[in-house]
């Protein structure tokens, strides 16, 4: 069983994606759009709430005590951002 690295920083963006930095140094993009129609994530449709409340909690991204992304989904369903060539 693989254990995913913890998220250590997040930037919520206006296109409902998250730019997440993980403890292994990777930066990854997670698209939240497919979650927005699920009842548990309804609050995130408010773009101001989505952007201003996104934060790191317990190694994943959360917005409040009720809304977060499962850490394994955050890592496994995100795409790696390729570093810029030096």
N, C-alpha and C positions, 0 to 999 in steps of 0.2 A: 504494500500500500504506500503510495507516494504522498508525502505531506507537502502541501503547497507553501511557498514562502508567504510571510505576512506582508500585508500592505503597510507602507510607512508614510505615504503622502498621497494626496488626491487633489485633482483639479476638476471640478464639474464644469462642463462646457455647454454652450447654448444649443448645441445639436443633440442634447440628451446623451452625450457620451461622457465617460470618465477617463481622464488621463491618470493612471495609477502607477506609483513607483513602489516596487517590492523590495524587500530586504536583501534579495540576491542581486540588486542593481538593475534589474530589468524595468523598463517602462512599458506599460501595456495600455491599450485602449479597450474599454468595455462599453458596449452599446446597451443602454438601458431601455431603449424604445420598445422592445418586445415585452417588457415588464409592465408598461404603463396601463394596459387594459386589465391587469389583474387587480382585484379589490385591495389587496394588501399594499399595493404601490400607487394607489389613486392619488395620494398627496403629491407625488412627484410630477404630476402633469402641470402643476404650478411651477413654471420655470424659475421664478424667483426663489421659491422654497427649495427646488432642486439644487440651484447653484449656491445659495447662501448657507444652506444647512449641511451640505455634504462634508463629512469629516471622517477621520480614522478612529475606529473603536475596536479594540480587541483583535487587531490584525486584519480588519476588513473595512468596507465603507458603510457608513450609517448616516441617517438623517435625523433620527430621533430614537427614542427607546423602542419604537414599534416597527421602524422601517430600516432594513439593512439588506445587503446582498450576502448570500452564503459565501464564505471565503473560498470554498472549492470552486464555485461557479465564477467568482470574480477572476480567479486566475485561469481556470481551464477554458472559459468562454471568452477570453479577451485575446486580442492579437498583439503580438510584439511590435513595438515601435523600433524600427531599425535605427541605430545610432548614426549620426551624420559622419561622413568620412572626413578625416582630419586633413 
